[in-house]
Amino acid sequence: MHLLVALSLLVTSELSIQEGKVEEFLALVHDGLEVSRSFSGNQSFNIFLDQEKPGKVLFIEQWESEQHFQKYYQWRLEQRDFETLGEYFNAPPAMHLYRALDELGGSE
């Protein structure tokens, strides 16, 4: 018998930034990057820019668990950070949560 155990959570957020505001947006999120990376349960937090579409930004976050991510997300809501960032968006972000699974061997 094999058991699948959720190990961690991968979160992706695809953002569309208004033309002419990309540099300002990147400066703003760069300032908060170390805070995000040092938040309890964060394993990695990276920001990527689409080379063909300069206004498209991708956040990729790895969390120890969904509970760690939810605490972080709630904290960001309380800080009103999403309201500030939202002023730069062309459209709502596309956020996806993925669970990493590990297959454990067991006896049948």
Helices and strands as residue ranges (DSSP letters): E 2-16, H 22-37, E 42-49, E 56-63, H 66-79, H 81-86, E 94-105
